[in-house]
Amino acid sequence: MPSRSPRGSGSSWPAVGLAIAIIAVAVSADAEAAPVTLPLVAALASALLFVVALTLRRRREIAWCEIGFVYVAIVTLYAVYPLLGYLVLDQTFTPYSDQRLQRLAPGAEEIGRIGWLYVAHLFAFAVTYLVVRRRLPAAVSRPRSPRVSVGLAVVGLYVAIQGFALVVGLFYDTSAETYVESYVVARRLPLIVAQALGHLKGATYPLSIALLVVLFTRYPRSRWVLIAWILLTGVVTAARLGSRTEFALFASAIALTYHLLVRPISPRLMVVGSVVGLAAFVAFGVIRGGAALSADRPWHTLPFAYSTEFEVLFTNALHLERIRQAGAGLSLPGSLVFGDLAGLLPQQIAPYTKFDASSWYVTTFFPDYAAVGGGLAFGLIAESVLTGGWVSAMIRGMILGTLCAGIHRLYVQRGRSFWMFVFYVWITTSIYQAFRAGTFYPVVLFVYRFLLVVIVVQVAATLLEYASRSPRSPRSLPDVPQPA
């Protein structure tokens, strides 16, 4: 099999450097904004230095789709968006901002302290990743095409999961008129059914990646199938005003698989696609939340005038830091002591009541919102506030940096494995959950939504191969002389 070595262009570095310089000069003119400006510039500079160092290690190839690059880009986005928004809005909040920000009314000093937690985590991850990763070949062997039985097992399992969801809908009320109500659906179901439905729906994502790999190994003959698939997924998501995450993950998996298996995506197209995707992500969330875009605001403030997931995670940390600074004690559930790893045990056998950080936060401080199905992504920075501040943020960065670098090294060494390739695409597009949900949340997803899929598919493929084998023809009997 030929090796693939996606190449980028270094022409984007002057643009990135110029963008950082413009932002730094534009926002540092106001001395009162310096506490926010400094962590903003530090986050951008840390990301830029990481990308430059990684590019040099790859012999000047931009690692658009390497897991470390992706995670640094995610953390930088989550850090820069709320800080930059605060500055663009002249250090104020709008009626459409997170309501907690309006009540807390934080100043630049307080916002800057949370910003430095992002920088500490980002810097620790970047340094650790580069040290553990070391130098590796840029070229990775193409994965082997899966056996026909594996492809059939993947399709069969995917269809079976969709069928299970339909059957559950026939016996239980799984309808939801609004996005918030969709989170109440699981409470109407028996625990075992809710658990099965949640994990099986999550398992469709690695199955989708496996199908994408099969289709892209047959590209361009499969082009129209891929186009129809993504258009149908987009239309269904928009019509239902459902979760943006599923469609964003699917689109990311398509782009990453195409980049690695078919043709490298140019840096210009990658940047344009990322900006357009981010704009669509934010706009869809605003519309889904019921807020109307206001034309009376300056165009450059519109993206920051409405509450977004980036602002929500930032506000979680800000709120908890305010409580901690006030000296109020926080009674944490026992399961939170072990973090997301406590989720590995099913509730039926766990010696404690499973309570993830997000549920604990909402039910503790906003019980009325939680009662109607409301939820908030919690975030690694909020975890850090609860467990030691910047020291915790850096330790979590070092742990994730080590894990991500180890995963990338394993991928480079075993790139020909079909399931290794599927896993790398899955974890690279899912690694944002480590920052959005909790540090070790991807471990839970791996066990219940990836490893389980691989085991079931492999067993099903083996059974299909066994069933398809033709029985051995019996040995012919010797001729028996017939009586005269």
N, C-alpha and C positions, 0 to 999 in steps of 0.2 A: 504494500500500500504506500502511495506517496505521502510525504509529510506535508503539513500545512503550516505556514508561517505568516499570519496576517500582518501586513505592514501598514503603518500609518505614516503620517507626514509630520515633520517638525515645524511646519509653517504656523501652527496654532500657538506656539509659545510666545511670540511677540504680542499677539492679541490678548492672551491671558495676562501677561505681565502688564500690558497697558491698562487692561480693565482693573487690575488691582491698584495700579497707581492712580487712576482716575477716581476710584471709590475712596481711596485713602485721602487724596487731596480734597475731594468734594465734601466729605463728612467731617474731616478733622479741623475745618475752619472754625467750627463752633467749639469753644473750649468746654462748654457744659456737656457736650456729647462725647468727650474723650473717653469716659469709662466704658462706653459702648463701642466706640470706634476701635479702640485698641484690641479687644478680643476678636472683633470682626476681621481686622486686618491680619491678626495672628492666625486665625483659622484659615484664611485664604492663602497666606504665605506658607503655612505648614502643608496644605494640600498641594500647592505648586511645587515645593521642594521635594515632596514625596514622589510626585509624578515625574519630575526631572530625574531624580535618582533611579526610579524604576525604569525609565526609558533608557538611561545610559546602561543599565544592567542588561537590557534587552537589545543592545547594539542599536540604539536610536529607533527602536520600534515602540510606538505608543501602545501600551497594554490596555486598550479600551475594555476588553472583556475578561481581564484577569480579576480574580475575586478580591484581591487587595485593593486594586484600583476602584472597583465598584463600591466597596465598603467606604473607602475614603471619600468618594464622591457623595455617597449618601449622608455621611456624618457632616460633611461640609455644607450640604444643602440644608439639612435640619438646623445647623448652627447659624448659617448666614441669613436665611429667610426671615426669622423673627427679629434678629438684630438690625438688619437692613430696613425692614419694615418700620421699626420703631423710629429710625432716623428719617426715613422718607416722609413719615407722617408727622414730622416735627415734634417727636417725643410725646405724642398723644395717642389716644385710642378712639376708634369710631364706635357708633352704636352697634355696628355689625361685628366688632371684635369679640373675642372671648369675654363673656360677661364677668368672669372672675378677674380679668385684668382691670375692668372698670371699677370693681369693688376694691381690689388691692391697691390700685393706683401706684404702681412701683415707679421709683425714680431711676435715673441713669445708673447710679451706683449699684443698686440692687439687681438691675437687669444685667449689668456688666459682670457681676459676680457669677451669675448663672452661665453667662457666655464663656467665662474662663474654664468652667467645668467641661464644656464641650471641647475647648482647645486642649485641655489636659488629656482627655480621652483620645482625641484625634492624634495628638503628638505621640502618646504612648503606643497606640496601635501602629502608626506609621514606622516608628523606629524598630519596634519588635518584629514587624512583618519583614522589613528589609534585612534584618540580622538573621532571622530564621530561614527566610527564603533562599538567601545567598544567590549565586549565579546559576542559572539553569538554561538549557537550550531553548531558544525562542520557538523552534519548530516542534510540533507535536504530531505524532502519527495519527492518521485518520482511524476512527473506530471501525471495527469489523461490522459488516452487515449482520443483523440478528438472524437466527434461524427462522424459517417460516412458522414453526410452531410457537416461537416466542411472539411474533407479530400477531398471530391469531389469538394467543392468550391475552395479549394487551388489549386488543379490540374487544374480545369477549368480556374481560373484566370491566372495561370502561362502560360497555352497554349494560352489564349487570348492575353496576352502581347507579346508573341513571334509572334503570328499572326499579331498583329498590327505593329510590327517592319518590318515584311515582306511586308505588304501592303504599308507602308511609303516608303520602298525601291523601290516599283514598280512605284510610282508617283514622287519621288524625287531622286536626285543623292546622295546616301549615301555611295558611294564607296570611299576608301582611299588606296593608294598604299604604303604609309609609315605610321608609328605610329604618326608622327607629323601631317600628313594630316587628321588623324582621328578627330583631334580637330577642324578642319575647317568645318566638316560636318554640325554641328549645325547651322553655319552661312548661309548655303544654304537653310535652312528650314524656313517657316513662324514661327513667335515667338511662337504662341500657339502650333504648331506641335512640335517644338523643346523642349518646356517645357514639353509637354505630353510624348514625347519619352524619355527624360532624366529621369524624375521621374518614369515612368513605368519600364524602364530598371533597375533603382535602386530598385524598389519594388520587382523585382524577387529574390533579396537576402533574405529578410525575408520569402518569400514564399518557397525558397529552404530550409531554416532552418526548417520551419514547416513540409515540406516533410521529412526531415532528422529525425525529432522527430518521425513522424509516422513510418518510416522504422525501426528506432532503437528500437522502442517498440515491433517490430516483429523480432528482431535479435535473432538467426542467419539465419532465413529463408530468410531474405532480403539481405544477405551478397553479393550475386552475382549482385544484382541490384545496390548496393552501389559501388562495385568495377567497374562495367561497367560505371556508371555515372561519377566517378572521372577520370577514364581513358579517356573517351570521352572528358570531359572538358579540361583535360591537353593537349590532342592531338590537339584540336581545337585552344587553346591558343598558343601553340608552332608553329603550322602551319601558323597562321595569324600574329605572332609576335605582338600580341595585348597587352592589359593591363595585367600586372602581378597581379594587385591588385585583380581582380575578382577571379582568380584561387587561390591566396594566402588566400583570405577570405574564399572561399569555403572549401579549405583544412583545415583551422583553425576551421571552424564550424564543420566539420566532426570529427576532433580530440577532440574538446571540448564536443560535444554531445556524442561521444563514451565514453569519460572519465567519464561523469556524469551519463550516462544511462546504459552502458554495463559493463565496467571493467576499474578501474583506470589504467592509463598509468604510467609505472614505471619512476622514476626520470632519470635513465640512458637513456631510450628510448626517454624521453621528451627532454633531453639535446642534444642527437645525432640528433634527428629529427629537432630541432630548428637550430642547426649549419648547417646541410645539406640544410634545407630550406633557410636559410640566404644566403649561398653560391650560391644556384641556383638562388635566387632572384637577387643577384648582377650580376652574370654571364649573366643571361638573359637580364638584362638591358644594359650591355656592348655590347652584340651582337646586340640587337635591336637598339642601338644607332649608329651602324656601325663601332665601334672600334674593332680591332683585338687583341686578347690576344698575348702579346709579350713574346717569350720564352727567350729573352736575359736579362730579369730582374730577380733578386733573387726571389725565390718562395714566401717568406714571405712579399714581397712588392706588389705582384700582386693585392691583393684585394683592396689596397689603391691607386693604380696608376691610376685608372680610376674614372671619375666623377660618383657619386652615389646620390641618393635622400638625404642621410644623409649629404653629402657635400653641396648639393644645398641649403638645409634649413639653414645650418650653414653660407654659403656665403651670403644668403639674409640678415641675421642679421648683418653680418660683413660689408656688403656694406652700409646698412642704418646707422649703427653706425659711419662709416667713414664720411658719409654725415652730420650726426648730429654733430660730433666733429668738422667738418669744418665750422660749423655755418650756413650752407645753410638751408633755410626754406623749409619745405615740405608742399605743398598744398594738403590736404587730401580731397577727396570727402565727401559730407555730410553723405552719407550712411555708410561710414567707422567709423563715430563717434559712431554709435550704434553697430558696429561689425557685426558678422554673424547673429544676430537676425534680422537685416534689411532684410535678405533674406526670412523671413516668409511671407512678403507681395508679391503677384504676381506683376510683372512689370506693368501690365495693370491698377492696382489700387493704386500702390505706389505713394506717392506725391513727389518722388525723382527718379533720375536715379539710378537703382541698379548697383553697381560696387563693386565686391568683392575685397579683398585686393590683391589677386594674379593677377587679371586682371589689377588693378591699377598699381601695381609694374612693370609688364612687359610692358604695354603700355606707362608708364611714362619714364622708363629708357632704354628700349630696343624695341622701336616701330617697327623696321624692323623685329625683331624676332617674335613679336606679329602678324605682318601682314601676315606672312606665316603660322600661326596657332600655333606658339610656346607658351608654357606656363610653369610656374614654380609653384610648391607647395610653399605656402608662409611661414607658420609655426608660432607657438605660440611665439617663441623667437623673431622673427622679429616683431610681434605685440607688444611685450613688449618693444622693442627698440623705437617704435613709440609712446608709451603711458606711458613712465615713467621709463624704465630700469628695474633694479632688483626689485624695489618696485612693479611694474606692474607684473613682472614674479612671485613674491611670492603671490600676491593677486589672480592671475589666478590659481596658484597652490592650494590655500586655497578653492577657489570656486569649482574647479573640485574635490578636495578631499572630500568636503562636499557632492557634488552630487553623486559621485561614492559610498561613504559609505552609503548614503541613499538608493541608488539603491540596494546595496547588502543586506542591512537589510530587504528591502521589499521582495527581492527574497527569503531570508531564511524564512520569515514569511508566504509567499504565494507560496511556491514551488510546491504545488499540482496543481496550475493553469497551464493549457496548454500554454496559451498565455503569462503568466509571465515567464515560462521557455524559450519560444521562444524569448521573449524580452531580457532576461538576456544573452542568447547566442549571440543574435544580437548586443547588446550594448557592450558586452565584446570584441567581435571581431572587432567592429567598433570604439572603444574609441580612437584608434590611430589617428582618424581624428581630435580630439580636439587638438592634438599637431602638426599634419602635416598640416592641413588646417586652423584651427582657433579655438579659445577656445570654442565658442558656436555653431560651425558648426554641431555637432551631434544633436542639438535641431531641426535644419532645417530638417535634415535627418529623425528624429523621426516623425515629423509632416507629411511630404510629402511621406515618404517611408515605415514607419512602421504603424503609427496610421491609415493612410488611408487604408492600406492593411487589417488591422484587421476589420475596419468598413465594407469594401466591402465584405470580406469573411463572416462575421457574417450575414450580410443582405442576401447574396446569399444562405447561409446555411439555414436560416429561410425560404426563399422562396422555397427551395428544399424540406424541411420538410413539408411545407404546401401543395405543389403540390403532394407529395407522399402519403398523407393521403387518404385512401379509403373513398368515400362518404358514408354517413350513409344510410343504407338500409331503404326504406320507410316503414312506418307502414303498416301492412297487413290490407286490408279492410275487414269488416265483410261480411260473406256470405249472399248473397241476394237470397231469395227463388225464384226458377225459376217457371214460370207459367206452369201449367199442360198441 
